[in-house]
Amino acid sequence: MEEVHGQCGYDAVFEPEVDRKYVCPICLAVMRDAMQTSCGHRFCRTCILGVSVGRSVSKCPLDNTLFHRDSGIFEDIAVRREILSLRVRCDHKDNGCDWVGELRKLQEHSSSCPFLMTTCQNGCGVSILLRDVANHLTSCEHRLVHCMHCKLQVIFADLTKHQVLMCQKFPVCCTLCGRTGICREDIPRHIEKETGDCSHVIVTCQFFLIGCQFQDRRHKMPDHYRDSAHYHNILLLRKVDTQDKIIAGLNKRLETVEGIVRELSERLHNNESVIENFAQQLLNQNEQLNLVNNTSYNGRFHWKIPISNMSIEQFQSGSFYTGCPGYKVCVCIELSGHRENNEDYTSIFVVLEKGEFDDSLRFPFNSVCHVTVHDQSDNSQSYTVVFNCTNVSRCLSEEPSFNFSRGRLRFIKTQELLSEKFIADGFLYLDIEVNHCQPYCS
């Protein structure tokens, strides 16, 4: 059901007097948004809907004829157009406006009528005609103006208070010397004791640091300096003599301190040499200890190979010994070391290196090598090969060549070795065991 909103009839002054057919029988004003009932009577929209609110069937207020709220009333467009064409006077005729025009133009005119009474936008509380607003704003006590001294915007009524009490650029008078025309913000600098220029500020004699206690107004200090010149000279001589004695005493102490510093420097230099020797010995011991801790002496080596960088084709393990004493060896892997029948095979070799026990061992070197690749899958089926290293001659160089290696060209298919079966988190895990077969030299 439609809700009731809006106003009742038009509250306007019509000229000439309105025909009674345009008057709403309910509100007795000229109909606003005229509507007609099924029995032929006309009312304001708000009035007739208000009569039938809450009911689907209502009675006509004039003849009690029943009508349906949804289908028994309709908009009377023709009458609405006639009413909007009626002539009315301005709502502000009492203020002097003589405008007369059609009702449809009344609202537009009233909102901008020069005789509309409005309130000053500055908040001064004065009510004025719209046509007089511009003139009022030029003299309103609450208008904003610029302070001629500091250029800040202030309310006109507060301008004098602002300038007398707050404006930092307002010229004031020094209460000490009586000088006028000083900006309020410059007063602290004007009366500052050390750098100011106020002649009546009490200042201390500039020879205060050497004993003169005289104080007086700034403009009287030249007389004091003239009359006390001899006294100031005596104070200066006393000060110089005292400082000379202090300097002599400090020089003696400085000589003593310099001697102590030289002695400490010599001791420090000697200590640095001792510390440097200790540090070198400690470094050598650490290197030997690291070598022992990182070198295997039982012929076994657990090798963790990073395979994440596939551009690397060859890997070499760390060095280890077949015993203590024993032969020094390492292991070399070439991922694509051999190709046969369009298949790539990884090659593996045991490389004999120059070791610390070589003088007490027999050559050539012969051994049996076991290499196991650990299965990283759930099946846990590792891959193991055994091969012999025979007739390897002594290595005389710190960097052994391929001549000192033995192994297998076809260790395992490269594709199988690089599969998920043997690689976990980018690493390949091998266990290597080298058992030498010769007795030691007697």
KEBAFI-366729 format. One line per 2 residues: number of its first residue (from 1); their letters; for each residue x negated, y negated, z negated of C-alpha. Coordinates in steps of 0.25 Angstrom, whole numbers, plus 5000, padded with zeros to 4 digits. Example, Ala and Ser with C-alpha at 12.3 -4.5 7.8 and 13.67 -1.06 7.14 Angstrom:
1 = as = 4951 5018 4969; 4945 5004 4971 .
// end
This chain:
1 = me = 5000 5000 5000; 4995 4986 5004 .
3 = ev = 4989 4978 4992; 4994 4963 4990 .
5 = hg = 4983 4953 4992; 4983 4938 4996 .
7 = qc = 4990 4925 4993; 5005 4921 4994 .
9 = gy = 5010 4910 5003; 5002 4898 5007 .
11 = da = 5000 4886 4997; 4999 4875 5007 .
13 = vf = 5006 4862 5010; 5013 4863 5024 .
15 = ep = 5017 4852 5033; 5028 4851 5037 .
17 = ev = 5036 4860 5026; 5036 4875 5030 .
19 = dr = 5048 4882 5035; 5054 4891 5024 .
21 = ky = 5052 4903 5033; 5037 4902 5031 .
23 = vc = 5039 4902 5015; 5037 4916 5008 .
25 = pi = 5050 4919 4999; 5041 4924 4988 .
27 = cl = 5030 4914 4986; 5037 4902 4992 .
29 = av = 5025 4898 5000; 5022 4899 5015 .
31 = mr = 5020 4913 5018; 5005 4918 5019 .
33 = da = 5003 4931 5028; 5018 4932 5031 .
35 = mq = 5025 4946 5031; 5039 4950 5035 .
37 = ts = 5047 4960 5029; 5056 4970 5037 .
39 = cg = 5068 4961 5032; 5062 4949 5039 .
41 = hr = 5057 4941 5027; 5043 4935 5027 .
43 = fc = 5034 4934 5015; 5019 4931 5012 .
45 = rt = 5011 4944 5013; 5007 4944 4998 .
47 = ci = 5021 4940 4993; 5028 4952 5000 .
49 = lg = 5017 4962 4997; 5018 4958 4983 .
51 = vs = 5033 4960 4982; 5031 4974 4988 .
53 = vg = 5018 4978 4981; 5019 4992 4975 .
55 = rs = 5031 4996 4982; 5033 5002 4996 .
57 = vs = 5047 4997 4998; 5051 4983 4993 .
59 = kc = 5062 4973 4994; 5061 4960 5002 .
61 = pl = 5061 4948 4992; 5072 4941 5000 .
63 = dn = 5083 4951 5004; 5078 4964 4996 .
65 = tl = 5077 4972 5009; 5068 4984 5007 .
67 = fh = 5055 4985 5015; 5043 4994 5015 .
69 = rd = 5030 4988 5011; 5022 4995 5022 .
71 = sg = 5032 4993 5033; 5042 4983 5029 .
73 = if = 5033 4970 5030; 5024 4965 5041 .
75 = ed = 5016 4953 5044; 5023 4942 5050 .
77 = ia = 5012 4937 5060; 5021 4926 5067 .
79 = vr = 5025 4920 5054; 5011 4920 5049 .
81 = re = 5006 4913 5061; 5017 4902 5060 .
83 = il = 5013 4900 5045; 4999 4898 5048 .
85 = sl = 5003 4888 5058; 5010 4879 5048 .
87 = rv = 5003 4866 5045; 4998 4863 5031 .
89 = rc = 4991 4852 5024; 4977 4854 5018 .
91 = dh = 4976 4860 5003; 4968 4848 5000 .
93 = kd = 4977 4837 5004; 4978 4832 4990 .
95 = ng = 4963 4829 4991; 4966 4820 5004 .
97 = cd = 4965 4830 5015; 4976 4828 5026 .
99 = wv = 4973 4840 5034; 4985 4847 5040 .
101 = ge = 4984 4860 5048; 4989 4874 5051 .
103 = lr = 4990 4883 5039; 4980 4893 5045 .
105 = kl = 4969 4882 5045; 4972 4878 5030 .
107 = qe = 4962 4887 5024; 4951 4883 5033 .
109 = hs = 4953 4868 5031; 4955 4869 5016 .
111 = ss = 4941 4876 5014; 4934 4865 5021 .
113 = cp = 4943 4853 5018; 4936 4840 5015 .
115 = fl = 4946 4838 5004; 4943 4852 4997 .
117 = mt = 4939 4850 4983; 4927 4857 4979 .
119 = tc = 4916 4858 4968; 4902 4852 4969 .
121 = qn = 4893 4864 4973; 4882 4858 4964 .
123 = gc = 4890 4862 4952; 4892 4848 4947 .
125 = gv = 4907 4851 4945; 4913 4840 4953 .
127 = si = 4925 4843 4962; 4924 4836 4976 .
129 = ll = 4931 4836 4989; 4923 4844 5000 .
131 = rd = 4921 4832 5008; 4914 4825 4997 .
133 = va = 4904 4836 4994; 4893 4831 5002 .
135 = nh = 4893 4817 4995; 4895 4823 4981 .
137 = lt = 4882 4832 4983; 4874 4820 4986 .
139 = sc = 4877 4815 4972; 4880 4827 4964 .
141 = eh = 4873 4827 4950; 4871 4842 4952 .
143 = rl = 4864 4841 4966; 4850 4847 4968 .
145 = vh = 4839 4836 4970; 4824 4837 4971 .
147 = cm = 4816 4831 4960; 4807 4820 4967 .
149 = hc = 4795 4825 4959; 4795 4840 4959 .
151 = kl = 4804 4842 4971; 4812 4853 4963 .
153 = qv = 4827 4853 4965; 4835 4849 4952 .
155 = if = 4850 4845 4949; 4851 4830 4951 .
157 = ad = 4857 4829 4937; 4845 4836 4931 .
159 = lt = 4835 4828 4940; 4831 4818 4929 .
161 = kh = 4830 4829 4918; 4821 4837 4928 .
163 = qv = 4811 4826 4930; 4810 4821 4916 .
165 = lm = 4808 4834 4910; 4804 4845 4920 .
167 = cq = 4799 4839 4933; 4784 4842 4933 .
169 = kf = 4781 4832 4944; 4789 4821 4937 .
171 = pv = 4779 4809 4933; 4778 4807 4918 .
173 = cc = 4770 4799 4908; 4758 4805 4900 .
175 = tl = 4762 4803 4885; 4748 4801 4881 .
177 = cg = 4742 4791 4891; 4755 4786 4896 .
179 = rt = 4751 4788 4911; 4763 4789 4920 .
181 = gi = 4766 4796 4933; 4760 4810 4929 .
183 = cr = 4767 4822 4934; 4773 4830 4922 .
185 = ed = 4765 4843 4927; 4752 4835 4927 .
187 = ip = 4753 4830 4912; 4746 4842 4906 .
189 = rh = 4734 4840 4916; 4734 4825 4912 .
191 = ie = 4733 4827 4897; 4724 4839 4898 .
193 = ke = 4712 4837 4889; 4701 4842 4898 .
195 = tg = 4705 4838 4912; 4717 4828 4910 .
197 = dc = 4716 4813 4912; 4725 4808 4901 .
199 = sh = 4718 4797 4894; 4725 4799 4881 .
201 = vi = 4722 4814 4879; 4713 4817 4867 .
203 = vt = 4700 4824 4873; 4688 4830 4866 .
205 = cq = 4674 4824 4869; 4667 4832 4881 .
207 = ff = 4655 4835 4871; 4664 4843 4862 .
209 = li = 4656 4856 4865; 4643 4850 4859 .
211 = gc = 4649 4844 4847; 4657 4831 4850 .
213 = qf = 4671 4832 4843; 4676 4818 4848 .
215 = qd = 4690 4817 4854; 4698 4806 4859 .
217 = rr = 4708 4801 4870; 4702 4804 4884 .
219 = hk = 4701 4789 4888; 4692 4786 4876 .
221 = mp = 4682 4798 4878; 4673 4789 4887 .
223 = dh = 4670 4780 4875; 4667 4792 4867 .
225 = yr = 4657 4798 4877; 4650 4784 4878 .
227 = ds = 4649 4782 4863; 4645 4796 4860 .
229 = ah = 4635 4799 4871; 4623 4799 4861 .
231 = yh = 4631 4809 4852; 4634 4818 4863 .
233 = ni = 4619 4818 4867; 4615 4823 4853 .
235 = ll = 4626 4834 4854; 4621 4838 4867 .
237 = lr = 4606 4839 4862; 4611 4847 4850 .
239 = kv = 4619 4856 4859; 4607 4858 4869 .
241 = dt = 4597 4861 4857; 4607 4871 4851 .
243 = qd = 4609 4878 4865; 4594 4879 4867 .
245 = ki = 4592 4886 4854; 4603 4896 4858 .
247 = ia = 4597 4898 4872; 4583 4901 4866 .
249 = gl = 4589 4911 4856; 4597 4917 4868 .
251 = nk = 4584 4918 4876; 4577 4926 4865 .
253 = rl = 4589 4935 4864; 4589 4937 4879 .
255 = et = 4574 4941 4879; 4577 4951 4869 .
257 = ve = 4589 4957 4876; 4581 4957 4889 .
259 = gi = 4570 4965 4883; 4581 4975 4878 .
261 = vr = 4587 4976 4891; 4574 4979 4898 .
263 = el = 4571 4990 4888; 4585 4996 4890 .
265 = se = 4584 4995 4905; 4571 5003 4904 .
267 = rl = 4578 5013 4895; 4589 5014 4905 .
269 = hn = 4580 5016 4917; 4573 5027 4910 .
271 = ne = 4587 5033 4905; 4592 5032 4920 .
273 = sv = 4580 5040 4925; 4583 5051 4914 .
275 = ie = 4598 5051 4917; 4595 5052 4932 .
277 = nf = 4586 5064 4930; 4596 5071 4921 .
279 = aq = 4607 5068 4931; 4599 5074 4942 .
281 = ql = 4596 5086 4934; 4611 5087 4931 .
283 = ln = 4614 5086 4945; 4605 5097 4949 .
285 = qn = 4610 5106 4938; 4625 5103 4943 .
287 = eq = 4621 5107 4957; 4615 5120 4952 .
289 = ln = 4627 5123 4943; 4637 5120 4955 .
291 = lv = 4629 5129 4964; 4629 5140 4954 .
293 = nn = 4644 5138 4951; 4648 5137 4966 .
295 = ts = 4639 5148 4971; 4644 5163 4970 .
297 = yn = 4633 5173 4967; 4641 5186 4968 .
299 = gr = 4642 5187 4983; 4657 5182 4983 .
301 = fh = 4663 5170 4987; 4678 5165 4987 .
303 = wk = 4680 5155 4999; 4692 5146 5000 .
305 = ip = 4692 5140 5014; 4700 5128 5018 .
307 = is = 4707 5130 5031; 4716 5118 5032 .
309 = nm = 4706 5111 5042; 4708 5120 5054 .
311 = si = 4697 5112 5062; 4686 5119 5053 .
313 = eq = 4682 5132 5060; 4671 5136 5051 .
315 = fq = 4670 5137 5036; 4658 5140 5027 .
317 = sg = 4659 5145 5012; 4650 5141 5001 .
319 = sf = 4638 5149 4998; 4637 5161 4988 .
321 = yt = 4627 5172 4984; 4628 5187 4985 .
323 = gc = 4622 5188 4971; 4613 5182 4962 .
325 = pg = 4603 5183 4968; 4609 5185 4981 .
327 = yk = 4611 5179 4995; 4617 5166 4998 .
329 = vc = 4628 5167 5008; 4641 5159 5013 .
331 = vc = 4652 5163 5022; 4656 5156 5035 .
333 = ie = 4670 5157 5042; 4673 5153 5057 .
335 = ls = 4688 5152 5059; 4686 5155 5074 .
337 = gh = 4673 5162 5074; 4677 5173 5084 .
339 = re = 4687 5174 5095; 4691 5188 5101 .
341 = nn = 4703 5192 5110; 4708 5177 5109 .
343 = ed = 4708 5179 5094; 4700 5170 5084 .
345 = yt = 4693 5176 5073; 4687 5170 5060 .
347 = si = 4672 5173 5058; 4666 5175 5045 .
349 = fv = 4651 5175 5041; 4642 5177 5029 .
351 = vl = 4630 5167 5030; 4617 5169 5023 .
353 = ek = 4612 5156 5016; 4598 5153 5010 .
355 = ge = 4600 5156 4995; 4592 5154 4982 .
357 = fd = 4590 5169 4981; 4584 5172 4995 .
359 = ds = 4570 5174 4990; 4574 5186 4981 .
361 = lr = 4583 5193 4992; 4581 5202 5003 .
363 = fp = 4584 5199 5018; 4591 5201 5027 .
365 = fn = 4604 5199 5020; 4614 5211 5021 .
367 = sv = 4628 5210 5014; 4642 5215 5015 .
369 = ch = 4653 5204 5015; 4667 5205 5011 .
371 = vt = 4677 5193 5015; 4691 5193 5011 .
373 = vh = 4702 5183 5016; 4713 5182 5005 .
375 = dq = 4727 5183 5010; 4736 5172 5005 .
377 = sd = 4749 5177 5008; 4758 5186 4999 .
379 = ns = 4752 5199 5005; 4738 5196 4999 .
381 = qs = 4731 5205 5010; 4717 5199 5011 .
383 = yt = 4708 5201 5023; 4694 5206 5020 .
385 = vv = 4682 5209 5029; 4668 5215 5026 .
387 = fn = 4656 5213 5035; 4641 5215 5033 .
389 = ct = 4630 5204 5033; 4617 5211 5038 .
391 = nv = 4603 5207 5041; 4605 5192 5038 .
393 = sr = 4591 5186 5036; 4587 5176 5026 .
395 = cl = 4592 5161 5027; 4580 5151 5027 .
397 = se = 4589 5139 5029; 4598 5131 5020 .
399 = ep = 4608 5131 5032; 4609 5146 5037 .
401 = sf = 4613 5148 5052; 4623 5158 5058 .
403 = nf = 4611 5168 5058; 4613 5171 5043 .
405 = sr = 4628 5175 5044; 4635 5188 5046 .
407 = gr = 4650 5191 5047; 4662 5193 5056 .
409 = lr = 4666 5186 5068; 4680 5192 5067 .
411 = fi = 4683 5190 5053; 4698 5188 5054 .
413 = kt = 4707 5182 5065; 4707 5167 5063 .
415 = qe = 4722 5166 5065; 4725 5176 5053 .
417 = ll = 4714 5169 5044; 4721 5156 5045 .
419 = se = 4735 5161 5043; 4743 5159 5030 .
421 = kf = 4739 5173 5026; 4725 5169 5022 .
423 = ia = 4727 5153 5020; 4733 5147 5008 .
425 = dg = 4734 5132 5006; 4724 5130 5018 .
427 = fl = 4713 5139 5012; 4707 5152 5016 .
429 = yl = 4702 5161 5004; 4690 5171 5006 .
431 = di = 4683 5180 4997; 4668 5184 5002 .
433 = ev = 4659 5194 4996; 4645 5196 5001 .
435 = nh = 4637 5208 4995; 4622 5209 4999 .
437 = cq = 4616 5223 5002; 4601 5220 4999 .
439 = py = 4593 5222 4986; 4586 5210 4981 .
441 = cs = 4571 5208 4983; 4562 5213 4973 .
// end
